[in-house]
Amino acid sequence: MAARYDAVVVGAGPAGLMAARKIAKRGFTVLMLEKDRDFGVRTCAEAVSETAFKTAEIPVTQSLISNTVEGALVFPPNESKGVRIAGEHYRGYILNKPLFLSALAKEAVAAGADLQMRSEVKAITMDGGNATKITYEQKGELKDAEFKVLVGADGVGSIVAKSCGFDLSGYALIPTMQYVMVNCNVPEGHMIRIYMGREVAPLGYAWVFSKNEFMANVGIGVRGRPAKPYLDKFIASHPEFFGKAKAVKEGGGGVPCGGQIREVVRSNVVLCGDSAGQVIPITGGGIRTSMAAGSVSGDFVAKALEAGDMSAMSGYPSSYSDYWGSRISKSLKVLRAIEEMSDDDLNTLGSVLSGEDVVDLANGLDFKRVASKLMMHPVLAMKLASKLI
């Protein structure tokens, strides 16, 4: 006989853990299903802004942080034209993501959510356009759970999105590869480093995020090409950093880069996080955007359950888009424009933009101010500024 819950949340990442907590806190029964045996298995650069803990609604504790970040260095193909981003507004952290997710899980379980690890969804039963039952495998045993609401926070390749008929036509991924490396000699260990250019990372970028004085996340995202050869080439081209370093862990995967999908609510099913494309396209940053999506969607699911009316969930997309959806859309616009720029254009951009300009463009913030500045330069006015206004 199938177990019965008010809501089932698939995926115990940042989005799913926040959604489950919000729903359970309102007194509803919640089942959380996570296919992996541990938290934070998926490859991640682990960088977040200082405000991420506010979004997570948990205190900053040293055990959840691998390193503090005081800013960033963004390098165009000509690395001598790098842009420095620093100051109190640009501080952040490199997370110990498995422990960070464990902290989020603690809050969800304390609120009453039933968390089941090593539980992989095998099928979703639909009835008259509504999702009604989920079948999952746990330690070789098939189990069923019925529910009123289904939350798909199961990331890239979401079985919830595919099984429940969501329009994924605009969903796009950038392949990534990352090494965790020891014995790196990276200067300014509290600054993250970003490298751009068609020779470095076609239609993407490389990153070096120091976790501590002896370890760093070194990765790359590229489009239309295999990522690993470009990562190996990038490392080989910087022997001053990595000449004596060794990769002790490697992983890869796809990161959503096509913006939020058109439809994130369908009947009694909602999507949040990577499954909905809720990632800042130009940076690939998705931890805070996903937590925000989980929090907002969880609140609207709880409202729908309280009202006994699933149409109440229709307020989730507009509420999320008031801030995050707009930023994702604007960042996508910048990404598309930069994809058309040559390495020479990127070098010019590096000599014109300030650190504040780079942050605003990457995160979909003060477009008008940056566009006005770019309009003063003929090449950049035509290739970038005109596409932002």
NUMAR-335072 format. One line per 2 residues: number of its first residue (from 0); their letters; for each residue x, z, y of N, C-alpha, C. Coordinates in steps of 0.2 Angstrom, whole numbers, always signed. Each point is the difference from the previous one (the first is absolute). Layout:
NUM = A = X:Z:Y:X:Z:Y:X:Z:Y  ...;
END
This chain:
0 = MA = +4:+0:-6:-4:+0:+6:+4:+0:+6  -1:-4:+5:+4:-1:+6:-1:+6:+5;
2 = AR = +6:+2:+2:+0:+6:+5:-4:-3:+7  -2:+4:+4:-4:-2:+6:+3:+3:+6;
4 = YD = +2:-4:+5:+3:+3:+6:-4:-4:+6  +1:+4:+6:-3:-3:+6:+4:-6:+2;
6 = AV = +7:+1:+0:+4:-6:+2:+6:+0:-5  +3:-6:-1:+6:-1:-4:+5:-4:+4;
8 = VV = +6:+3:+1:+5:-3:+4:+5:-3:-5  +2:-6:+1:+5:-3:-4:+6:-1:+4;
10 = GA = +6:+3:-2:+6:+0:+3:+1:+7:+4  +6:+3:-2:+2:+6:+3:+6:-1:+4;
12 = GP = -1:-5:+5:+5:-1:+5:-2:+3:+7  +3:-1:+5:-2:+3:+7:-7:-1:+1;
14 = AG = -3:-6:-1:-7:-2:+2:-5:+4:-5  +1:+0:-7:-4:+3:-4:+0:+7:+0;
16 = LM = +6:+3:+1:+0:+8:+1:-4:+2:+6  +1:-3:+5:-4:+2:+6:-7:-1:-1;
18 = AA = -2:-6:-3:-7:-1:-1:-3:+5:-4  +3:+2:-6:-2:+5:-5:-1:+7:+4;
20 = RK = +5:+1:+4:-1:+7:+3:-6:+0:+5  -1:-5:+4:-5:+0:+5:-7:+1:-4;
22 = IA = -1:-4:-5:-6:+0:-4:-1:+7:-3  +5:+2:-4:-1:+7:-3:-1:+5:+4;
24 = KR = +3:+0:+6:-1:+6:+5:-7:+0:+2  -4:-5:+0:-7:+0:+2:-4:+3:-6;
26 = GF = +3:+2:-6:-4:+3:-5:-2:-5:-6  +3:-6:+1:-2:-5:-5:+5:+0:-6;
28 = TV = -2:-2:-6:+4:-1:-6:+4:-6:+1  +7:+0:-1:+4:-6:+0:+5:+0:-6;
30 = LM = +0:-6:-3:+5:-1:-5:+5:-5:+3  +7:+2:-1:+5:-4:+3:+4:-3:-6;
32 = LE = +1:-6:-1:+4:-4:-5:+6:-3:+2  +6:+2:-3:+6:-3:+2:+3:-2:-7;
34 = KD = +2:-6:+0:+3:-3:-6:+7:+2:-1  +4:+2:+5:+7:+2:-2:+0:+8:-2;
36 = RD = +6:+2:-3:+0:+7:-2:+3:+4:+6  +3:-3:+5:+3:+4:+5:-2:-3:+7;
38 = FG = +0:+4:+5:-1:-3:+7:+6:-4:+3  -2:-5:+4:+6:-3:+4:+4:-5:-5;
40 = VR = -3:-2:-5:+4:-5:-4:+2:-7:+3  -5:-2:+4:+1:-6:+3:+5:+0:+5;
42 = TC = +4:-6:+1:+6:+0:+4:-3:+0:+7  +3:+4:+4:-2:+1:+7:+6:+2:+4;
44 = AE = +1:-2:+7:+5:+1:+4:-1:+8:+3  -6:+2:+0:-1:+7:+1:+0:+3:+7;
46 = AV = +1:-5:+5:+0:+2:+7:-7:+1:+3  -1:+5:+4:-6:+1:+3:+2:+3:+7;
48 = SE = -5:-1:+5:+1:+3:+7:-1:+7:-1  +1:+4:+6:+0:+7:+0:-8:+2:+0;
50 = TA = -4:-4:+2:-7:+1:+0:-4:+0:-7  +4:-3:-5:-3:-1:-7:-2:+7:-3;
52 = FK = +3:+5:+2:-2:+6:-3:-7:+3:+3  -1:-2:+6:-6:+1:+3:-6:-4:-3;
54 = TA = +1:-6:-2:-4:-4:-3:-2:+3:-7  +6:+2:-3:-1:+3:-7:-3:+7:+0;
56 = EI = -1:+3:+6:-3:+7:+1:+4:+5:-5  +6:-1:+0:+5:+6:-3:+6:+1:+4;
58 = PV = +2:+6:+0:+6:+2:+4:+6:-4:-2  +5:-1:+5:+7:-2:-2:+4:+5:-3;
60 = TQ = +2:-1:-6:+4:+5:-4:+7:-4:-2  +5:+3:+0:+7:-3:-2:+0:-3:-7;
62 = SL = -4:+3:-5:+0:-3:-6:-3:-7:-1  -4:-2:+5:-4:-6:+0:+4:-6:+3;
64 = IS = +6:+2:+3:+4:-4:+4:+7:-1:-3  +2:-7:+0:+7:-1:-2:+4:+0:+6;
66 = NT = -2:-3:+5:+4:-1:+6:-5:+0:+7  +3:+2:+5:-3:-1:+7:+2:-6:+3;
68 = VE = -4:-4:+3:+1:-6:+4:+0:+1:+7  +5:-2:+4:+0:+1:+7:-1:-7:+3;
70 = GA = -1:-5:-3:-1:-7:+3:+2:-5:-5  +1:-6:+3:+1:-6:-5:+5:-5:+4;
72 = LV = +3:-4:-4:+5:-5:+3:-3:-7:-4  -2:-4:+5:-3:-7:-3:+5:-5:+2;
74 = FP = +2:-4:-5:+5:-5:+1:-2:-7:-2  +0:-4:+5:-1:-7:-1:+6:-3:-4;
76 = PN = +0:-7:-1:+5:-3:-4:+7:+2:+3  +1:-1:+7:+6:+2:+3:+0:+8:+1;
78 = ES = +3:+4:-5:-1:+7:+0:+3:+3:+6  +4:-3:+4:+2:+3:+7:-5:+0:+5;
80 = KG = -6:-3:-1:-6:+0:+4:-5:+5:-2  +2:+5:-4:-5:+5:-3:-3:+4:+6;
82 = VR = -6:+2:-2:-5:+4:+5:+0:+7:-3  +1:+5:+5:+0:+7:-2:-7:+3:+2;
84 = IA = -3:+3:-5:-6:+3:+2:+1:+8:-1  -1:+4:+5:+1:+7:-1:-4:+4:+6;
86 = GE = +0:+6:-1:-4:+4:+4:-5:+4:-3  -3:+5:+3:-4:+5:-3:-6:-4:-3;
88 = HY = -2:-5:+2:-6:-4:-2:+1:-4:-6  +6:+0:-2:+2:-5:-6:+3:+4:-6;
90 = RG = -2:+7:+0:+3:+4:-6:-5:-1:-6  +4:+2:-5:-4:-1:-7:+3:+3:-5;
92 = YI = -1:-2:-6:+3:+3:-6:+0:-5:-6  +5:+1:-4:+1:-3:-7:-3:+5:-4;
94 = LN = -6:-2:-4:-3:+5:-4:+4:+1:-7  -1:+5:-3:+0:+1:-7:-7:-2:-3;
96 = KP = -1:-6:-1:-7:-2:-1:-3:+3:-6  +3:+1:-6:-3:+3:-5:-3:+7:+2;
98 = LF = +4:+4:+3:-2:+7:+2:-5:-1:+6  +0:-5:+4:-5:+0:+5:-7:-2:-3;
100 = LS = +0:-4:-5:-6:-2:-3:-2:+6:-4  +4:+4:-3:-2:+6:-3:-3:+5:+4;
102 = AL = +2:+1:+6:-3:+4:+5:-7:-2:+2  -1:-7:+1:-6:-3:+1:-5:+2:-6;
104 = AK = +3:-1:-6:-4:+1:-6:-2:+8:-1  +4:+4:+3:-2:+7:+0:-6:+1:+4;
106 = EA = +0:-3:+6:-6:+1:+4:-6:-3:-3  +0:-6:-3:-5:-3:-3:-3:+5:-6;
108 = VA = +4:+2:-4:-2:+4:-6:-2:+7:+2  +3:+3:+6:-3:+6:+2:-7:-1:+3;
110 = AG = -1:-6:+2:-7:-1:+3:-5:-1:-5  +2:-1:-7:-4:-1:-5:+0:-6:-4;
112 = AD = +4:-5:+2:+1:-6:-4:+3:+1:-6  -2:-4:-5:+2:+0:-7:+5:-6:-1;
114 = LQ = +7:+2:+1:+5:-5:-1:+2:-1:-7  +0:-6:-2:+2:-2:-7:+6:-5:+0;
116 = MR = +6:+2:-1:+6:-5:+0:+0:-4:-7  +4:-5:+0:+1:-4:-6:-7:-3:-2;
118 = SE = -4:-2:+4:-7:-2:-1:-1:-7:+3  +0:-5:-4:+0:-7:+2:-7:-3:+0;
120 = VK = -2:-3:+5:-7:-3:+0:+0:-6:-4  -5:-1:-5:+0:-6:-4:-6:-4:+2;
122 = AI = -5:+3:+2:-6:-4:+2:-5:+4:+4  -4:-4:+4:-5:+3:+5:-6:-4:-2;
124 = TM = -5:+4:-1:-7:-3:-1:-4:-1:+6  -3:-6:+1:-4:-1:+5:-7:-1:-2;
126 = DG = -5:+2:+5:-7:+0:-2:-4:-2:+7  -2:-6:+0:-4:-2:+6:+4:+0:+6;
128 = GN = +7:-1:+0:+4:+0:+6:+3:+6:+1  -2:+6:-3:+3:+6:+0:+5:+2:-5;
130 = AT = +6:+3:+1:+4:+3:-5:-3:+6:-2  +0:+1:-7:-4:+6:-3:+5:+4:-5;
132 = KI = +4:-3:-3:+4:+3:-5:+7:-2:+0  +5:+4:-1:+7:-2:-1:+3:+2:-7;
134 = TY = +3:-4:-3:+3:+1:-7:+8:+0:+1  +3:+6:-2:+7:+0:+1:+4:+3:-6;
136 = EQ = +6:-2:-1:+4:+3:-6:+4:+5:+2  +0:+6:-3:+4:+6:+1:+3:+2:-7;
138 = KG = +7:-1:+0:+4:+2:-6:-3:-3:-6  -2:-7:+0:-2:-3:-5:-7:+0:-2;
140 = EL = -4:+4:+4:-7:+1:-1:-4:-3:+6  -5:-4:-2:-5:-2:+5:-5:+5:+2;
142 = KD = -1:+0:+6:-5:+5:+3:-4:-4:+5  -7:+3:+1:-4:-3:+5:-2:+5:+5;
144 = AE = -1:-2:+6:-3:+4:+6:-5:-4:+4  -5:+3:+1:-6:-3:+4:+1:+3:+7;
146 = FK = -3:-3:+5:+1:+2:+7:-5:-3:+5  +0:+3:+6:-4:-3:+5:+4:-4:+5;
148 = VL = +6:+2:+1:+4:-4:+4:+7:-1:-3  +3:-6:+1:+7:-2:-3:+4:-1:+6;
150 = VG = +6:+3:+0:+5:-1:+5:+6:-4:-3  +2:-6:+2:+5:-3:-2:+7:+1:+4;
152 = AD = +4:+4:-2:+6:+1:+4:+6:-1:-5  -1:-5:-4:+5:-2:-6:+5:-5:+2;
154 = GV = +1:-1:+7:+6:-4:+2:+0:-8:-2  +5:-3:+1:+1:-7:-2:-2:-1:-6;
156 = GS = -4:-6:-1:-3:-2:-6:-6:+5:-2  -3:+3:+4:-6:+4:-1:-5:-2:-5;
158 = IV = -1:+3:-5:-5:-2:-5:-7:+2:+3  +0:+5:+4:-7:+1:+3:-2:-6:+5;
160 = AK = +4:-2:+4:-1:-6:+4:-2:-6:-4  +4:-2:-5:-2:-5:-4:-6:+0:-4;
162 = SC = -1:+6:-3:-6:+1:-4:-7:+0:+4  +1:+2:+6:-6:+2:+4:-2:-6:+5;
164 = GF = +4:-6:-1:-2:-6:+4:+2:+0:+7  +5:+4:+2:+2:+0:+7:+4:-7:+1;
166 = DL = -1:-3:+7:+3:-6:+2:+8:+2:+1  +4:-3:-4:+7:+1:+1:+4:-6:+2;
168 = SG = -4:-5:+3:+3:-6:+2:+6:+0:+5  -1:+5:+4:+5:+1:+5:+6:+5:-1;
170 = YA = +0:+3:-6:+5:+4:-3:+6:-3:-1  +6:+3:+3:+6:-3:-1:+5:+5:-1;
172 = LI = +6:-2:-4:+5:+5:-2:+7:-3:+2  +4:+5:+2:+7:-2:+1:+4:+4:-6;
174 = PT = +4:-4:-4:+4:+3:-5:+5:+4:+3  +2:+6:-3:+5:+4:+2:+4:+3:-6;
176 = MQ = +6:+2:+2:+5:+3:-5:+4:+5:+4  +1:+6:-3:+3:+5:+3:+5:+4:-5;
178 = YV = +6:+1:+2:+4:+5:-4:+1:+6:+4  +0:+6:-4:+2:+6:+2:+8:+0:-1;
180 = MV = +4:+1:+5:+7:+0:-1:+3:+6:+2  +6:+2:-3:+4:+6:+1:+7:-2:+3;
182 = NC = +3:+4:+3:+6:-1:+3:+0:-5:+5  -5:-1:+4:+0:-5:+6:+4:+3:+6;
184 = NV = +2:-4:+4:+4:+2:+6:-4:-3:+6  -6:+2:+1:-5:-2:+5:+1:+4:+6;
186 = PE = +2:-3:+6:+1:+4:+6:-7:+2:+3  +0:+6:+4:-6:+2:+3:-6:+1:-6;
188 = GH = +2:+5:-4:-5:+1:-6:-7:+2:+2  -1:+2:+6:-7:+1:+2:-4:-5:+4;
190 = MI = +3:-6:-1:-3:-6:+3:-1:-5:-5  -7:-3:-1:-1:-5:-5:+3:-7:+3;
192 = RI = +2:-4:-5:+3:-6:+2:-5:-6:-3  -1:-5:+5:-4:-6:-2:+4:-6:+2;
194 = YM = +0:-5:-5:+4:-6:+1:-5:-6:-1  +0:-5:+5:-5:-6:-1:+4:-6:+1;
196 = GR = -3:-6:-2:+3:-6:+0:-1:-4:-6  +0:-7:+0:-2:-4:-6:+6:+0:-5;
198 = EV = +6:+1:+2:+5:+1:-5:+0:+7:-3  -2:+5:+4:+0:+6:-3:-6:+1:-5;
200 = AP = -6:-1:+3:-6:+1:-4:-6:-5:+3  +0:-5:-3:-5:-5:+2:-7:+3:+1;
202 = LG = -3:-1:+6:-7:+3:+1:-1:+7:-2  +6:+4:+1:-1:+7:-2:+6:+4:+4;
204 = YA = +2:+5:-3:+6:+4:+3:+3:+4:-6  +6:+2:+2:+4:+5:-4:+0:+7:+3;
206 = WV = +0:+5:-4:+0:+7:+3:+5:+4:-3  +3:+5:+4:+4:+5:-3:-2:+7:+3;
208 = FS = -3:+4:-4:-3:+6:+2:+4:+6:-4  +4:+4:+4:+4:+5:-3:-5:+6:-2;
210 = KN = +1:+2:-7:-4:+6:-2:+4:+6:+1  +6:+0:+0:+4:+6:+2:+8:-3:+0;
212 = EF = +4:+5:+1:+7:-3:+1:+3:-4:-5  -3:+0:-6:+4:-4:-6:-5:-5:-3;
214 = MA = -6:-1:+2:-5:-4:-3:-4:-4:+5  -2:-6:-2:-4:-4:+5:-5:-5:-4;
216 = NV = -6:-1:+3:-4:-5:-2:+2:-7:+3  +2:-5:-4:+3:-6:+3:-5:-6:-4;
218 = GI = -4:-3:+5:-4:-5:-3:-1:-6:+4  -4:-4:-3:-2:-7:+4:-7:-2:-2;
220 = GV = -3:-4:+5:-6:-3:-2:+1:-7:+2  -2:-5:-4:+1:-7:+2:-7:-4:-2;
222 = RG = -1:-5:+3:-6:-4:-2:+2:-7:-3  -2:-2:-5:+1:-7:-3:+7:+0:-4;
224 = RP = +3:+5:+0:+6:+0:-4:+1:+7:-4  +4:+0:-5:+1:+6:-4:+4:+5:+4;
226 = AK = -2:+6:+0:+3:+5:+5:+7:+2:-3  +1:+1:-6:+6:+3:-2:+6:-3:+2;
228 = PY = +1:-7:-1:+6:-3:+3:+1:+1:+7  -5:+0:+4:+1:+2:+7:+3:+7:+1;
230 = LD = -3:+5:-4:+2:+6:+1:+8:+1:-2  +1:-3:-5:+7:+0:-3:+5:-3:+6;
232 = KF = -2:-5:+3:+4:-4:+5:+0:+4:+6  -5:+4:+2:+0:+4:+6:+5:+6:-1;
234 = IA = +0:+3:-6:+5:+5:-2:+7:-2:+0  +1:-6:-3:+7:-2:+0:+3:-2:+7;
236 = SH = -5:-2:+4:+2:-2:+7:+2:+6:+5  -2:+6:-3:+2:+6:+4:+4:+5:-4;
238 = PE = +6:-2:-2:+5:+4:-4:+1:+7:+4  +0:+0:+6:+2:+6:+4:-5:+5:-2;
240 = FF = -6:-2:-2:-5:+5:-1:-1:+2:-8  +1:-6:-4:-2:+0:-7:+6:-1:-5;
242 = GK = +6:-1:+3:+6:-2:-4:+1:+4:-6  -1:+7:+1:+1:+5:-5:-6:+3:-2;
244 = AK = -6:-3:+1:-6:+3:-2:-2:-3:-7  -5:+4:-2:-3:-2:-7:-7:+1:+0;
246 = AV = -4:-5:-3:-7:+0:+0:-2:+5:-7  -3:+5:+1:-2:+4:-5:-8:+0:-2;
248 = KE = -3:-4:+4:-7:-1:-2:-2:-7:+4  -4:-4:-4:-3:-6:+3:-7:-1:-1;
250 = GG = -4:-3:+4:-7:-2:-1:-2:-5:+5  -6:-3:-2:-2:-5:+5:-8:+0:-1;
252 = GG = -3:-5:+4:-7:+0:+0:-2:-4:+6  -7:-1:+0:-3:-4:+6:-2:+5:+5;
254 = VP = +0:-1:+7:-2:+3:+5:-5:-4:+4  -7:+2:+1:-4:-4:+4:+2:-2:+6;
256 = CG = -1:-6:+2:+3:-2:+7:-5:-5:+3  -6:+0:-3:-5:-5:+3:-6:+3:+4;
258 = GQ = +1:+7:+2:-5:+3:+4:-5:+3:-5  -5:+4:+4:-5:+3:-4:-5:-6:-2;
260 = IR = -3:+1:-6:-4:-5:-3:-7:+0:+4  -4:-5:-1:-6:+0:+4:-5:+5:-2;
262 = EV = +0:+2:-6:-6:+4:-2:+3:+6:-4  -1:+6:+3:+3:+6:-4:-6:+5:-2;
264 = VR = -6:-2:+1:-6:+3:-3:-4:-5:-3  -2:+1:-7:-4:-4:-3:-5:+4:-5;
266 = SN = -6:+0:+2:-5:+5:-3:+2:+7:+0  +1:+3:-6:+2:+7:-1:+8:+0:-1;
268 = VV = +4:-5:+2:+7:+0:-1:+4:-1:+6  +5:+4:+1:+4:+0:+6:+7:-1:-2;
270 = LC = +4:-4:+4:+7:-1:-1:+4:+3:+6  +6:+3:-2:+4:+3:+5:+7:+0:-2;
272 = GD = +5:-1:+5:+7:+0:-1:+2:-7:-2  +5:-1:-4:+3:-6:-2:-5:-5:-3;
274 = SA = -5:+3:-4:-5:-4:-3:-4:-4:+5  +0:+3:+6:-4:-4:+6:+4:-3:+5;
276 = GQ = +7:+0:-2:+5:-4:+5:+1:+4:+6  -1:+7:+0:+0:+4:+6:+7:+2:+1;
278 = VI = +5:-4:+2:+7:+1:+1:+2:-4:+6  +4:+3:+4:+3:-4:+6:+4:-6:-2;
280 = PI = -3:-6:+1:+4:-6:-3:+7:-1:+2  +2:+1:+6:+7:-1:+2:+5:+5:-3;
282 = TG = -2:+6:-1:+4:+5:-2:+0:+2:-7  -6:-2:-3:-2:+2:-7:-1:+7:-1;
284 = GG = -1:+4:+6:-2:+7:+0:-7:+1:-2  -1:+4:-6:-6:+1:-2:-2:+7:-2;
286 = IR = +4:+5:+1:-1:+7:-2:-5:+3:+4  +1:+0:+7:-4:+3:+5:-7:-4:+0;
288 = TS = +0:-7:+0:-6:-4:+1:-4:+2:-6  +3:+0:-6:-4:+2:-6:-3:+7:+0;
290 = MA = +4:+5:+2:-3:+6:+1:-6:+0:+4  +1:-3:+6:-6:+0:+5:-6:-4:-3;
292 = AG = +1:-5:-4:-5:-4:-3:-4:+5:-5  +4:+3:-4:-3:+5:-5:-4:+5:+3;
294 = SV = +3:+3:+6:-4:+5:+3:-6:-2:+3  +0:-6:+3:-6:-3:+4:-5:-2:-6;
296 = SG = +2:-3:-5:-5:-3:-5:-3:+6:-4  +5:+6:-1:-3:+6:-4:-5:+3:+4;
298 = DF = +0:+0:+7:-5:+3:+4:-6:-4:+0  +0:-6:+0:-6:-4:-1:-3:+0:-7;
300 = VA = +4:+0:-5:-3:+1:-6:-4:+7:-1  +3:+5:+3:-3:+7:+0:-7:-1:+4;
302 = KA = +0:-3:+5:-6:-1:+4:-5:-4:-4  +2:-5:-3:-5:-4:-4:-3:+4:-6;
304 = LE = +4:+4:-3:-2:+5:-6:-5:+5:+3  +2:+3:+6:-5:+5:+3:-7:-3:+1;
306 = AG = +1:-6:+3:-7:-4:+2:-3:-3:-6  +3:-1:-6:-3:-3:-5:-1:-7:+1;
308 = DM = +4:-3:+5:-1:-7:+2:+7:-3:+1  +2:-5:-5:+6:-3:+0:+2:-4:+6;
310 = SA = -5:-2:+3:+1:-4:+6:+3:+3:+6  +0:+7:-1:+4:+4:+5:+7:-1:+0;
312 = MS = +3:-3:-5:+7:-2:-1:+2:-5:+5  -5:-4:+2:+2:-6:+4:+3:+2:+7;
314 = GY = +0:+6:+2:+3:+2:+6:+8:+0:-1  +2:+1:-6:+8:+0:-1:+4:-5:+3;
316 = PS = -2:-7:-1:+5:-5:+3:+0:+0:+7  -5:+1:+4:+1:+0:+7:+3:+7:+3;
318 = SY = -1:+5:-4:+3:+6:+2:+8:+0:-1  +2:-3:-5:+7:-1:-2:+3:-5:+5;
320 = SD = -4:-5:+1:+3:-6:+4:+1:+2:+8  -4:+5:+2:+1:+2:+7:+7:+1:+2;
322 = YW = +4:+2:-4:+7:+1:+1:+4:-3:-5  +0:+1:-6:+4:-3:-5:-1:-7:-1;
324 = GS = -6:-2:-1:-1:-7:-1:+2:-5:+5  -1:+3:+6:+3:-4:+6:+7:-1:+0;
326 = RI = +4:+6:-2:+7:-1:+0:+2:-4:-6  -3:+0:-5:+2:-4:-6:-1:-8:+2;
328 = SK = -6:-1:+3:-1:-7:+3:+5:-3:+5  +2:+4:+4:+5:-2:+6:+7:+0:-3;
330 = SL = +2:+4:-5:+6:-1:-3:+0:-6:-4  -5:-2:-4:+0:-6:-3:+1:-6:+4;
332 = KV = -3:+0:+6:+1:-5:+5:+7:-1:+2  +4:+6:+1:+7:-1:+1:+4:-2:-5;
334 = LR = -2:+2:-7:+4:-2:-5:-1:-8:-1  -6:-3:+1:-1:-7:-1:+5:-4:+5;
336 = AI = +0:+3:+6:+4:-3:+6:+7:+0:-2  +3:+6:-2:+7:+1:-2:+2:-4:-6;
338 = EE = -4:-1:-4:+1:-5:-6:+2:-7:+2  -2:-2:+6:+1:-7:+2:+6:+0:+4;
340 = MS = +4:+5:+1:+6:+1:+5:+6:-1:-4  +5:-4:+3:+6:-1:-3:+5:+6:+1;
342 = DD = +5:+0:-4:+5:+5:+1:+3:+1:+8  +1:-6:+3:+2:+0:+7:-6:+3:+4;
344 = DL = -6:-1:-1:-6:+3:+3:+0:+7:-1  +2:+3:-6:+0:+7:-1:+6:+3:+4;
346 = NT = +5:-3:+0:+6:+2:+4:-2:+1:+7  -3:-5:+3:-3:+0:+7:-5:+6:+1;
348 = LG = -4:+1:-5:-5:+5:+0:+4:+7:+1  +5:+1:-4:+4:+6:-1:+3:+2:+7;
350 = SV = +2:-5:+4:+3:+1:+6:-5:+1:+6  -6:-1:-1:-5:+0:+5:-4:+7:-1;
352 = LS = -2:+2:-6:-4:+5:-1:+3:+7:+0  -3:+5:+2:+2:+7:+0:-3:+3:-7;
354 = GE = +3:+6:-1:-3:+4:-6:-7:+1:+0  -3:+2:+6:-7:+1:+1:-4:-7:-1;
356 = DV = +3:-5:+2:-3:-7:-1:-1:-1:-8  +5:+1:-3:+1:-2:-7:-6:+5:-4;
358 = VD = +0:+6:+2:-5:+5:-3:-7:-3:+1  -2:-2:+6:-6:-2:+2:-2:-6:-4;
360 = LA = +4:-5:+0:-1:-6:-4:-1:+1:-7  +4:+4:-3:+0:+1:-8:-6:+4:-2;
362 = NG = -2:+4:+5:-6:+5:-2:-7:-2:+3  +0:-6:+3:-6:-2:+3:-3:+4:+6;
364 = LD = +5:+2:+4:-2:+4:+6:-1:-3:+6  +5:+1:+5:-2:-3:+7:+3:-7:+1;
366 = FK = -5:-4:-3:+2:-8:+0:+1:-3:+7  -5:+2:+4:+0:-3:+7:+7:+1:+4;
368 = RV = +2:+6:+0:+6:+2:+3:+6:-4:-3  +1:+0:-6:+5:-4:-3:+0:-7:+1;
370 = AS = -6:-3:-1:-1:-7:+1:+1:-2:+7  -1:+4:+5:+1:-2:+7:+8:+0:+1;
372 = KL = +4:+4:-3:+7:+0:+0:+3:-6:-3  -3:-2:-6:+2:-6:-3:-1:-6:+4;
374 = MM = -6:+0:+4:-2:-6:+3:+6:-2:+5  +4:+4:+2:+6:-1:+5:+5:-4:-3;
376 = HP = +0:-1:-7:+5:-4:-3:-3:-6:-3  +2:-6:+2:-3:-6:-2:-2:-1:-8;
378 = VL = +6:+1:-4:-1:-1:-7:-5:+5:-3  +1:+6:+2:-4:+6:-3:-7:-1:+2;
380 = AM = -1:-2:+6:-7:-1:+3:-4:-5:-5  +4:-5:-2:-4:-5:-4:+0:+2:-7;
382 = KL = +5:+3:-3:+0:+1:-7:-3:+7:-2  -1:+5:+5:-2:+6:-2:-6:+3:+5;
384 = AS = +2:+0:+6:-5:+3:+5:-6:-3:+0  -1:-7:+0:-6:-4:+1:-4:+2:-6;
386 = KL = +3:+2:-6:-4:+1:-6:-3:+7:+0  +2:+4:+4:-2:+7:+0:-5:+2:+6;
388 = I = -1:-5:+4:-5:+1:+6:-7:-2:-2;
END
